[in-house]
């Protein structure tokens, strides 16, 4: 992991993709943020073991971050009334029934791991999901619970995450209909709506 830094405007006017060989490291992609906003480099991993192999000095943090992401996935993942609705966006093999209710939700496929920016702990993590449904806009891509897409799952690169990206995601307390996740990803400003398509409660 690298220390957090301020964005240099001239560097962020265009996407700067860098492909690196990280063995079994899961994909991350370049994210553009506002000029002057503090950012930190982040990487996506499939599991804690992949993180530890890439960051042996952060073994305990890798494991703790993974467990945090598992809990966050249960809390923030989009929820569906039926397996069919979930599969329409994430694929049947990527959907599971919630351990706490009858809802169906995408299972966590990977997690983000990086330095925390001005936080009370020294790492940041969040769950990531992917779709095996070829008709889904998230097919073979990594997407966060707020709908942000981090690129194709075979890219094997890194991304810069801003302080605003690190804000806790809303708790999802209502189910959505088929297609609801995609519509909210395109209009994330509508968090907290009373509609059944709302992610957050």
C-alpha positions as CSV (number, residue, x, y, z in Angstrom):
1,X,0.0,0.0,0.0
2,X,1.1,3.6,-0.7
3,X,0.7,6.6,1.4
4,X,-2.3,8.9,0.7
5,X,-1.6,11.9,-1.5
6,X,-3.2,14.9,-3.1
7,X,-4.4,14.6,-6.7
8,X,-2.3,16.6,-9.2
9,X,-4.7,18.1,-11.7
10,X,-2.5,17.7,-14.7
11,X,-2.2,14.0,-14.0
12,X,-5.9,13.5,-13.6
13,X,-7.2,15.1,-16.8
14,X,-7.1,11.8,-18.4
15,X,-7.2,8.2,-17.2
16,X,-3.8,6.7,-16.5
17,X,-4.2,3.0,-16.8
18,X,-1.3,0.9,-15.4
19,X,-1.3,-2.9,-15.7
20,X,0.8,-4.7,-13.2
21,X,1.5,-8.4,-12.6
22,X,0.0,-9.3,-9.2
23,X,-0.5,-13.1,-9.5
24,X,-4.0,-13.8,-8.2
25,X,-4.8,-10.2,-7.3
26,X,-8.3,-9.2,-8.3
27,X,-8.8,-6.2,-10.6
28,X,-8.9,-2.6,-9.8
29,X,-9.2,0.3,-12.2
30,X,-8.2,4.0,-12.4
31,X,-10.8,6.3,-10.7
32,X,-10.7,10.0,-11.5
33,X,-11.5,12.3,-8.5
34,X,-11.7,16.1,-8.1
35,X,-8.5,18.2,-8.3
36,X,-7.0,18.7,-4.9
37,X,-8.9,15.9,-3.2
38,X,-6.8,13.6,-1.1
39,X,-6.6,10.0,-2.4
40,X,-4.8,6.7,-1.6
41,X,-3.9,3.9,-3.9
42,X,-6.1,0.8,-3.5
43,X,-6.1,-2.8,-4.8
44,X,-8.9,-5.4,-5.2
45,X,-8.4,-8.9,-3.8
46,X,-10.5,-12.1,-4.1
47,X,-9.8,-13.1,-0.5
48,X,-7.6,-12.4,2.5
49,X,-4.9,-14.9,1.4
50,X,-4.4,-13.0,-1.9
51,X,-4.0,-9.8,0.1
52,X,-1.5,-11.3,2.6
53,X,0.6,-12.7,-0.2
54,X,0.9,-9.3,-1.7
55,X,1.3,-7.4,1.6
56,X,3.0,-9.7,4.1
57,X,3.7,-6.9,6.5
58,X,-0.1,-6.2,6.7
59,X,-1.3,-9.8,7.3
60,X,-3.5,-8.9,10.2
61,X,-5.0,-5.9,8.4
62,X,-5.7,-8.0,5.3
63,X,-7.7,-10.5,7.4
64,X,-9.5,-7.8,9.4
65,X,-10.4,-5.9,6.2
66,X,-11.8,-9.0,4.6
67,X,-14.0,-9.7,7.6
68,X,-15.1,-6.1,7.6
69,X,-16.0,-6.4,3.9
70,X,-18.1,-9.6,4.6
71,X,-20.1,-7.8,7.2
72,X,-20.5,-4.8,4.9
73,X,-21.7,-7.0,2.1
74,X,-24.5,-8.3,4.2
75,X,-25.5,-4.8,5.2
76,X,-25.1,-2.8,2.0
77,X,-25.6,-5.3,-0.9
78,X,-28.7,-4.8,-3.1
79,X,-31.5,-7.1,-1.9
80,X,-34.1,-8.9,-4.1
81,X,-37.4,-10.7,-3.3
82,X,-36.5,-13.6,-5.7
83,X,-33.5,-15.4,-6.9
84,X,-34.6,-14.7,-10.5
85,X,-34.5,-10.9,-9.9
86,X,-31.0,-11.1,-8.4
87,X,-29.8,-13.4,-11.2
88,X,-31.0,-11.0,-13.9
89,X,-28.3,-8.6,-12.7
90,X,-25.6,-10.8,-11.1
91,X,-26.2,-14.4,-12.4
92,X,-27.6,-17.4,-10.5
93,X,-24.1,-18.6,-9.5
94,X,-23.4,-15.2,-7.9
95,X,-26.6,-14.9,-5.9
96,X,-27.2,-16.2,-2.4
97,X,-30.0,-16.0,0.2
98,X,-29.3,-13.6,3.0
99,X,-28.4,-15.2,6.3
100,X,-30.7,-12.8,8.2
101,X,-33.8,-12.9,6.0
102,X,-35.5,-14.4,2.9
103,X,-33.9,-11.8,0.6
104,X,-31.6,-12.8,-2.2
105,X,-28.4,-10.8,-2.7
106,X,-25.2,-11.0,-4.8
107,X,-22.4,-12.7,-2.9
108,X,-19.2,-10.9,-2.2
109,X,-16.7,-11.7,-5.0
110,X,-13.8,-9.6,-3.8
111,X,-12.8,-6.6,-1.7
112,X,-10.9,-3.4,-1.8
113,X,-7.9,-2.9,0.5
114,X,-5.9,0.3,1.0
115,X,-4.7,2.9,3.4
116,X,-7.3,4.8,5.3
117,X,-7.3,8.6,4.8
118,X,-7.5,10.4,8.1
119,X,-9.3,7.5,9.7
120,X,-9.3,5.9,13.2
121,X,-7.7,2.7,11.7
122,X,-4.9,2.2,9.2
123,X,-6.8,0.4,6.5
124,X,-9.9,0.8,4.4
125,X,-12.0,-2.0,2.8
126,X,-15.3,-2.4,1.0
127,X,-17.0,-5.4,-0.6
128,X,-17.1,-5.9,-4.4
129,X,-19.6,-7.8,-6.5
130,X,-19.5,-9.1,-10.1
131,X,-22.0,-10.6,-12.6
132,X,-21.9,-13.8,-14.6
133,X,-25.0,-12.8,-16.6
134,X,-23.8,-11.8,-20.1
135,X,-26.8,-9.4,-20.4
136,X,-25.8,-7.5,-17.3
137,X,-23.8,-4.2,-17.5
138,X,-21.7,-5.7,-14.6
139,X,-20.8,-8.9,-16.5
140,X,-17.1,-9.7,-15.6
141,X,-16.7,-6.4,-13.9
142,X,-16.2,-5.4,-10.3
143,X,-18.9,-3.1,-8.8
144,X,-19.3,-1.7,-5.3
145,X,-22.5,-1.7,-3.3
146,X,-23.1,2.0,-4.3
147,X,-23.1,1.0,-8.0
148,X,-19.6,2.3,-8.8
149,X,-17.9,0.1,-11.5
150,X,-14.2,-0.6,-11.1
151,X,-13.6,-2.2,-14.5
152,X,-13.1,-5.6,-16.0
153,X,-12.2,-8.5,-13.7
154,X,-9.2,-9.5,-15.8
155,X,-7.5,-6.1,-15.9
156,X,-5.2,-6.6,-12.8
157,X,-4.4,-3.0,-12.0
158,X,-4.8,-0.5,-9.2
159,X,-7.0,2.5,-8.5
160,X,-6.9,5.7,-6.5
161,X,-9.7,6.0,-3.9
162,X,-10.8,9.4,-2.6
163,X,-11.9,10.3,0.9
164,X,-15.4,10.7,-0.4
165,X,-15.4,7.2,-1.8
166,X,-14.5,5.9,1.7
167,X,-17.7,7.2,3.3
168,X,-19.9,4.3,4.7
169,X,-22.4,3.0,2.3
170,X,-26.1,3.2,3.3
171,X,-27.7,0.2,4.9
172,X,-30.1,-1.5,2.4
173,X,-33.3,-2.3,4.2
174,X,-35.7,-2.7,1.3
175,X,-35.8,-5.0,-1.7
176,X,-35.7,-3.8,-5.3
177,X,-37.2,-5.1,-8.4
178,X,-35.4,-6.6,-11.4
179,X,-33.2,-3.9,-13.0
180,X,-33.3,-1.7,-9.9
181,X,-29.5,-2.0,-9.2
182,X,-28.7,-0.7,-12.7
183,X,-31.1,2.2,-12.5
184,X,-29.7,3.3,-9.1
185,X,-26.1,2.9,-10.3
186,X,-27.0,5.5,-13.0
187,X,-28.7,7.8,-10.5
188,X,-26.9,7.4,-7.2
189,X,-28.1,10.7,-5.9
190,X,-31.5,9.2,-5.2
191,X,-30.4,7.3,-2.1
192,X,-33.1,6.9,0.5
193,X,-36.1,7.0,-1.8
194,X,-39.2,5.4,-0.6
195,X,-39.5,3.4,-3.8
196,X,-39.0,-0.4,-3.7
197,X,-36.0,0.2,-6.0
198,X,-34.2,2.2,-3.3
199,X,-31.0,0.7,-2.0
200,X,-30.8,2.5,1.3
201,X,-33.3,2.9,4.1
